[in-house]
């Protein structure tokens, strides 16, 4: 898991931007703060596409705009791709499950819910993150 100088849960640039990162420990960083950091990372991660990063060519998700795929197959393929991408590129989470949520009033939006176990230093926490795919971009809902 992501560990540096006894700090777990936040990304490197978030730790560098903190007022005094040397005083914070993993146990002082709450689940809500870690989940917010993970949400920011997921937005960047899921909106990336394979081949756009030279150091990690597999990073990101494929474009799922194939009209020949049925809606149910499309949702299952996206669920699996999101889960695999998170498991591979977000080291702060374990046991990732992704499910499709019912469509809202906008039939062009796809909504997903991510359930994951988050490492909190000496313990584990459960997190649920709602995602929406809107106009080819993933967003986390609050």
Backbone as CSV, one residue per row, in Angstrom:
resi,resn,N_x,N_y,N_z,CA_x,CA_y,CA_z,C_x,C_y,C_z
1,UNK,0.828,-1.190,0.000,0.000,0.000,0.000,0.876,1.259,0.000
2,UNK,0.255,2.371,-0.247,0.946,3.653,-0.330,1.388,4.090,1.061
3,UNK,2.695,4.129,1.284,3.212,4.551,2.572,4.479,5.351,2.350
4,UNK,4.576,6.456,3.053,5.778,7.271,2.978,5.848,8.122,4.225
5,UNK,6.943,8.055,4.915,7.145,8.834,6.141,6.027,8.620,7.146
6,UNK,5.477,7.396,7.200,4.426,7.105,8.164,3.071,7.652,7.769
7,UNK,2.923,8.193,6.579,1.649,8.761,6.161,1.009,7.821,5.158
8,UNK,-0.227,7.457,5.422,-0.965,6.574,4.543,-2.284,7.238,4.210
9,UNK,-2.709,7.128,2.982,-4.035,7.606,2.660,-4.091,8.781,1.723
10,UNK,-3.100,9.633,1.730,-3.126,10.765,0.816,-2.044,10.570,-0.234
11,UNK,-2.245,11.190,-1.372,-1.286,11.085,-2.463,-0.122,12.036,-2.213
12,UNK,0.976,11.794,-2.912,2.209,12.537,-2.690,2.004,14.047,-2.772
13,UNK,1.388,14.544,-3.821,1.237,15.990,-3.982,0.281,16.577,-2.944
14,UNK,-0.677,15.775,-2.469,-1.553,16.248,-1.393,-0.761,16.385,-0.093
15,UNK,0.164,15.443,0.149,0.994,15.534,1.360,1.939,16.724,1.266
16,UNK,2.490,16.975,0.074,3.410,18.100,-0.092,2.695,19.434,0.088
17,UNK,1.423,19.508,-0.289,0.664,20.752,-0.177,0.131,20.986,1.232
18,UNK,0.159,19.967,2.086,-0.347,20.098,3.460,0.550,21.055,4.248
19,UNK,-0.016,21.796,5.215,0.762,22.758,5.989,2.003,22.147,6.639
20,UNK,1.852,21.013,7.317,2.993,20.353,7.937,2.775,18.850,7.860
21,UNK,3.086,18.244,6.708,2.802,16.830,6.526,3.568,15.916,7.474
22,UNK,4.664,16.366,8.055,5.436,15.500,8.948,4.703,15.221,10.253
23,UNK,3.743,16.064,10.627,3.026,15.874,11.875,1.810,14.975,11.750
24,UNK,1.383,14.677,10.523,0.193,13.872,10.329,0.576,12.407,10.233
25,UNK,-0.209,11.554,10.814,-0.013,10.118,10.692,-1.257,9.508,10.082
26,UNK,-1.142,8.250,9.709,-2.260,7.560,9.078,-3.472,7.492,9.994
27,UNK,-3.257,7.329,11.290,-4.393,7.219,12.196,-5.087,8.548,12.379
28,UNK,-4.395,9.661,12.139,-5.018,10.975,12.258,-5.801,11.347,11.009
29,UNK,-5.490,10.692,9.910,-6.190,10.970,8.667,-7.471,10.155,8.670
30,UNK,-8.607,10.817,8.689,-9.880,10.135,8.783,-10.314,9.507,7.475
31,UNK,-11.268,8.595,7.595,-11.800,7.898,6.435,-12.362,8.881,5.413
32,UNK,-13.078,9.897,5.862,-13.686,10.850,4.929,-12.627,11.570,4.094
33,UNK,-11.529,11.966,4.716,-10.461,12.660,3.993,-9.783,11.735,2.989
34,UNK,-9.580,10.492,3.374,-8.963,9.523,2.466,-9.891,9.244,1.292
35,UNK,-11.179,9.094,1.567,-12.143,8.830,0.500,-12.203,10.008,-0.471
36,UNK,-12.138,11.231,0.029,-12.119,12.401,-0.860,-10.885,12.380,-1.760
37,UNK,-9.749,11.989,-1.211,-8.525,11.876,-2.003,-8.684,10.776,-3.056
38,UNK,-9.272,9.655,-2.672,-9.498,8.555,-3.603,-10.461,8.996,-4.706
39,UNK,-11.499,9.738,-4.351,-12.449,10.234,-5.363,-11.738,11.098,-6.398
40,UNK,-10.901,12.005,-5.937,-10.159,12.870,-6.876,-9.282,12.030,-7.805
41,UNK,-8.644,11.020,-7.229,-7.792,10.158,-8.032,-8.619,9.342,-9.027
42,UNK,-9.782,8.845,-8.605,-10.618,8.047,-9.498,-11.093,8.857,-10.698
43,UNK,-11.433,10.119,-10.475,-11.854,10.964,-11.593,-10.728,11.067,-12.616
44,UNK,-9.511,11.294,-12.158,-8.362,11.365,-13.076,-8.109,10.018,-13.739
45,UNK,-8.159,8.966,-12.945,-7.866,7.622,-13.425,-8.883,7.155,-14.460
46,UNK,-10.169,7.279,-14.149,-11.213,6.765,-15.031,-11.404,7.613,-16.284
47,UNK,-10.949,8.843,-16.263,-11.043,9.692,-17.449,-9.775,9.628,-18.302
48,UNK,-8.828,8.801,-17.888,-7.629,8.556,-18.689,-7.921,7.407,-19.652
49,UNK,-7.147,7.328,-20.698,-7.334,6.265,-21.678,-6.017,5.542,-21.907
50,UNK,-6.068,4.222,-22.101,-4.842,3.468,-22.343,-4.020,4.076,-23.479
51,UNK,-2.713,4.124,-23.253,-1.801,4.664,-24.248,-1.471,6.133,-24.053
52,UNK,-2.165,6.819,-23.143,-1.916,8.244,-22.934,-0.824,8.509,-21.903
53,UNK,-0.374,7.475,-21.197,0.691,7.626,-20.214,1.865,6.744,-20.623
54,UNK,3.012,7.364,-20.861,4.181,6.595,-21.289,4.686,5.657,-20.201
55,UNK,4.591,6.067,-18.945,5.117,5.224,-17.865,4.149,4.113,-17.468
56,UNK,2.873,4.243,-17.803,1.883,3.200,-17.516,0.911,3.133,-18.697
57,UNK,1.302,2.478,-19.779,0.474,2.477,-20.992,-0.922,1.891,-20.805
58,UNK,-1.128,1.035,-19.790,-2.427,0.404,-19.566,-3.356,1.274,-18.715
59,UNK,-2.866,2.382,-18.210,-3.622,3.255,-17.309,-4.878,3.793,-17.979
60,UNK,-6.000,3.692,-17.298,-7.241,4.274,-17.778,-8.226,3.252,-18.312
61,UNK,-9.311,3.770,-18.897,-10.388,2.936,-19.433,-10.520,3.132,-20.935
62,UNK,-10.957,2.070,-21.596,-11.254,2.162,-23.019,-12.503,3.004,-23.220
63,UNK,-12.686,3.511,-24.426,-13.895,4.227,-24.785,-14.967,3.191,-25.100
64,UNK,-16.102,3.267,-24.420,-17.161,2.274,-24.579,-18.267,2.744,-25.515
65,UNK,-17.979,3.583,-26.472,-18.988,4.111,-27.392,-19.185,3.192,-28.592
66,UNK,-19.399,1.918,-28.357,-19.650,0.955,-29.420,-21.141,0.647,-29.456
67,UNK,-21.815,1.102,-30.482,-23.268,0.947,-30.574,-23.689,-0.502,-30.786
68,UNK,-22.761,-1.405,-31.120,-23.127,-2.794,-31.361,-23.255,-3.602,-30.076
69,UNK,-22.802,-3.052,-28.962,-22.891,-3.747,-27.674,-24.260,-3.463,-27.075
70,UNK,-24.929,-4.489,-26.565,-26.218,-4.297,-25.906,-26.042,-3.525,-24.608
71,UNK,-27.108,-2.896,-24.127,-27.030,-2.062,-22.919,-26.578,-2.872,-21.716
72,UNK,-27.140,-4.066,-21.525,-26.767,-4.887,-20.374,-25.305,-5.308,-20.467
73,UNK,-24.879,-5.736,-21.661,-23.478,-6.106,-21.846,-22.569,-4.905,-21.638
74,UNK,-22.993,-3.743,-22.111,-22.206,-2.524,-21.947,-22.007,-2.218,-20.466
75,UNK,-23.088,-2.266,-19.697,-22.988,-1.974,-18.261,-22.071,-2.966,-17.562
76,UNK,-22.180,-4.234,-17.890,-21.317,-5.256,-17.263,-19.860,-5.056,-17.661
77,UNK,-19.627,-4.724,-18.936,-18.249,-4.479,-19.387,-17.649,-3.266,-18.683
78,UNK,-18.434,-2.217,-18.525,-17.934,-1.020,-17.842,-17.696,-1.320,-16.366
79,UNK,-18.619,-2.040,-15.715,-18.427,-2.426,-14.300,-17.096,-3.153,-14.132
80,UNK,-16.867,-4.138,-14.985,-15.637,-4.941,-14.889,-14.403,-4.070,-15.155
81,UNK,-14.472,-3.211,-16.156,-13.333,-2.350,-16.484,-13.031,-1.374,-15.350
82,UNK,-14.071,-0.785,-14.751,-13.868,0.133,-13.619,-13.216,-0.610,-12.460
83,UNK,-13.739,-1.793,-12.123,-13.188,-2.580,-11.009,-11.728,-2.919,-11.261
84,UNK,-11.406,-3.398,-12.445,-10.031,-3.776,-12.752,-9.093,-2.567,-12.733
85,UNK,-9.558,-1.460,-13.243,-8.739,-0.242,-13.262,-8.457,0.241,-11.834
86,UNK,-9.476,0.244,-10.988,-9.296,0.679,-9.604,-8.368,-0.275,-8.865
87,UNK,-8.597,-1.575,-9.017,-7.751,-2.549,-8.326,-6.288,-2.430,-8.755
88,UNK,-6.076,-2.103,-9.996,-4.705,-2.041,-10.506,-3.991,-0.731,-10.182
89,UNK,-4.734,0.393,-10.193,-4.064,1.691,-10.111,-4.427,2.525,-8.885
90,UNK,-5.233,2.008,-7.976,-5.535,2.732,-6.725,-5.142,1.820,-5.564
91,UNK,-3.905,1.951,-5.072,-3.387,1.022,-4.067,-4.003,1.165,-2.679
92,UNK,-4.780,2.201,-2.425,-5.344,2.401,-1.090,-6.626,1.620,-0.859
93,UNK,-7.124,0.934,-1.891,-8.371,0.197,-1.727,-8.167,-1.285,-2.005
94,UNK,-9.043,-2.083,-1.407,-9.046,-3.535,-1.580,-10.502,-3.963,-1.771
95,UNK,-10.694,-5.186,-2.187,-12.027,-5.787,-2.324,-13.023,-4.826,-2.990
96,UNK,-12.752,-4.482,-4.212,-13.570,-3.531,-4.966,-14.748,-4.254,-5.619
97,UNK,-15.931,-3.714,-5.431,-17.137,-4.196,-6.109,-17.783,-3.004,-6.805
98,UNK,-18.195,-3.204,-8.046,-18.835,-2.144,-8.814,-20.188,-2.651,-9.285
99,UNK,-21.234,-1.864,-9.044,-22.574,-2.214,-9.492,-23.173,-1.040,-10.261
100,UNK,-24.051,-1.368,-11.174,-24.750,-0.344,-11.938,-25.954,0.121,-11.141
101,UNK,-26.141,1.431,-11.063,-27.296,2.011,-10.384,-28.402,2.272,-11.407
102,UNK,-29.652,2.324,-10.965,-30.743,2.650,-11.894,-30.508,4.012,-12.539
103,UNK,-30.945,4.114,-13.769,-30.785,5.376,-14.492,-31.714,6.420,-13.905
104,UNK,-31.215,7.637,-13.857,-32.021,8.748,-13.376,-32.880,9.294,-14.503
105,UNK,-33.187,10.555,-14.427,-34.033,11.185,-15.445,-33.309,11.337,-16.783
106,UNK,-31.988,11.369,-16.764,-31.214,11.488,-18.000,-30.833,10.088,-18.472
107,UNK,-31.483,9.617,-19.519,-31.261,8.251,-19.987,-29.885,8.051,-20.620
108,UNK,-29.184,9.131,-20.923,-27.854,9.023,-21.504,-26.759,8.868,-20.452
109,UNK,-27.103,9.026,-19.185,-26.126,8.871,-18.103,-26.087,7.426,-17.635
110,UNK,-24.892,6.958,-17.343,-24.719,5.673,-16.684,-24.215,5.964,-15.285
111,UNK,-24.804,5.283,-14.304,-24.436,5.511,-12.910,-23.931,4.205,-12.307
112,UNK,-22.847,4.330,-11.537,-22.237,3.162,-10.912,-21.957,3.453,-9.448
113,UNK,-21.917,2.381,-8.662,-21.562,2.519,-7.258,-20.376,1.598,-6.987
114,UNK,-19.354,2.168,-6.356,-18.142,1.428,-6.023,-18.135,1.205,-4.516
115,UNK,-18.020,-0.047,-4.118,-17.855,-0.408,-2.708,-16.431,-0.923,-2.566
116,UNK,-15.701,-0.410,-1.591,-14.310,-0.833,-1.423,-13.911,-0.770,0.041
117,UNK,-12.919,-1.555,0.378,-12.310,-1.506,1.696,-11.097,-0.604,1.589
118,UNK,-11.001,0.358,2.511,-9.924,1.342,2.493,-9.013,1.091,3.686
119,UNK,-7.710,1.036,3.428,-6.747,0.846,4.514,-6.535,2.167,5.231
120,UNK,-6.645,2.126,6.554,-6.498,3.328,7.384,-5.348,3.175,8.362
121,UNK,-4.204,2.795,7.890,-3.079,2.606,8.802,-3.189,1.267,9.483
122,UNK,-3.696,1.266,10.707,-3.804,0.013,11.471,-5.166,-0.642,11.345
123,UNK,-6.077,-0.021,10.659,-7.412,-0.591,10.518,-7.921,-0.464,9.104
124,UNK,-9.140,-0.944,8.912,-9.784,-0.884,7.612,-11.105,-0.147,7.748
125,UNK,-11.513,0.529,6.700,-12.801,1.201,6.657,-13.512,0.849,5.373
126,UNK,-14.816,0.998,5.367,-15.619,0.724,4.176,-15.998,2.037,3.516
127,UNK,-15.914,2.084,2.206,-16.270,3.297,1.470,-17.199,2.945,0.323
128,UNK,-18.132,3.850,0.070,-19.029,3.738,-1.074,-18.901,5.025,-1.871
129,UNK,-18.633,4.879,-3.154,-18.449,6.035,-4.031,-19.398,5.881,-5.211
130,UNK,-20.213,6.910,-5.446,-21.126,6.915,-6.581,-20.462,7.631,-7.745
131,UNK,-20.510,6.982,-8.908,-19.930,7.543,-10.131,-21.020,7.748,-11.162
132,UNK,-20.852,8.752,-11.972,-21.755,8.957,-13.105,-20.895,9.163,-14.349
133,UNK,-21.288,8.487,-15.429,-20.648,8.672,-16.724,-21.574,9.568,-17.519
134,UNK,-21.144,10.798,-17.711,-21.968,11.817,-18.346,-21.146,12.499,-19.430
135,UNK,-21.606,12.415,-20.644,-20.915,13.057,-21.762,-19.453,12.605,-21.841
136,UNK,-19.241,11.292,-21.759,-17.932,10.653,-21.894,-16.957,10.974,-20.763
137,UNK,-17.433,11.528,-19.644,-16.566,11.840,-18.505,-17.143,11.234,-17.239
138,UNK,-16.270,10.650,-16.446,-16.681,10.121,-15.149,-16.595,11.232,-14.113
139,UNK,-17.584,11.262,-13.243,-17.607,12.208,-12.135,-18.024,11.454,-10.881
140,UNK,-17.487,11.846,-9.742,-17.916,11.304,-8.459,-19.030,12.187,-7.922
141,UNK,-20.063,11.550,-7.406,-21.154,12.298,-6.800,-20.886,12.439,-5.309
142,UNK,-21.350,13.523,-4.735,-21.156,13.740,-3.293,-22.185,13.011,-2.484
